[in-house]
Amino acid sequence: QVQLVESGGGLVQAGGSLRLSCAASGRTSSRYAMGWFRQAPGKERESVATISWSGGSTYYADSVRGRFTVSRANGENTVYLQMNSLKPEDTAVYYCAAAPPRSPVALTRLNSYDYWGQGTQVTVSS
């Protein structure tokens, strides 16, 4: 079992920045790929960014590419999502999730993930 806890969400003005963290505990010796997803009210949960266990492979949704950066510190069992130039349409609950090694395409799918955090709210005001 792996437990995931997100933090770092909050209220920010458009153009601002936030850094989300996802701390893992439990069976962290396994080499999990990690993903960040978000879900806005009335919308489906969508993939935002993914990162392989080594950190050597990353993926970004078109809507965030160039503004968001995913990274990980395996020694600290933590994954980060640096979000810059935030827009009101980035408002959502953001979730991190852990998956066994998968292809980059597979990591964009919700059903590839075994473990999920509880989410952290990000609100961007205009």
Backbone hydrogen bonds, N-H to C=O, Kabsch-Sander energy under -0.5 kcal/mol:
donor,donor_aa,acceptor,acceptor_aa,energy
3,Q,25,S,-2.8
5,V,23,A,-1.9
7,S,21,S,-2.1
10,G,121,Q,-0.8
12,V,123,T,-2.6
14,A,125,S,-2.4
15,G,86,L,-3.2
16,G,13,Q,-2.2
18,L,83,M,-2.2
20,L,81,L,-2.6
21,S,7,S,-2.7
22,C,79,V,-2.2
23,A,5,V,-2.6
24,A,77,N,-3.0
25,S,3,Q,-2.1
27,R,1,Q,-3.3
27,R,25,S,-0.5
28,T,26,G,-2.4
30,S,27,R,-1.0
32,Y,30,S,-1.5
33,A,99,A,-3.0
34,M,51,I,-2.7
35,G,97,A,-2.4
36,W,49,A,-3.5
37,F,95,Y,-3.0
38,R,46,E,-2.3
39,Q,93,V,-2.1
43,K,40,A,-2.3
46,E,38,R,-3.0
48,V,36,W,-3.1
49,A,36,W,-1.7
50,T,59,Y,-1.9
51,I,34,M,-2.7
52,S,57,S,-2.5
59,Y,50,T,-1.9
61,A,48,V,-2.5
64,V,61,A,-1.7
65,R,61,A,-1.6
66,G,68,F,-0.5
67,R,64,V,-2.6
68,F,64,V,-2.1
69,T,82,Q,-2.3
71,S,80,Y,-1.7
73,A,78,T,-3.1
76,E,73,A,-1.6
77,N,74,N,-1.0
78,T,73,A,-1.6
79,V,22,C,-2.1
80,Y,71,S,-3.1
81,L,20,L,-2.2
82,Q,69,T,-3.0
83,M,18,L,-3.3
83,M,81,L,-0.6
84,N,67,R,-2.0
84,N,82,Q,-0.6
85,S,15,G,-0.6
86,L,16,G,-2.4
90,D,87,K,-2.2
91,T,88,P,-1.9
92,A,122,V,-1.9
93,V,39,Q,-2.3
94,Y,92,A,-0.5
94,Y,120,T,-3.0
95,Y,37,F,-2.8
97,A,35,G,-2.0
98,A,115,Y,-2.1
99,A,33,A,-2.9
107,L,103,S,-2.0
108,T,105,V,-1.5
109,R,106,A,-1.9
112,S,109,R,-1.6
113,Y,110,L,-1.8
114,D,98,A,-2.2
115,Y,98,A,-1.6
117,G,96,C,-2.3
120,T,94,Y,-2.0
122,V,92,A,-2.7
123,T,10,G,-2.8
125,S,12,V,-2.4
125,S,123,T,-0.6
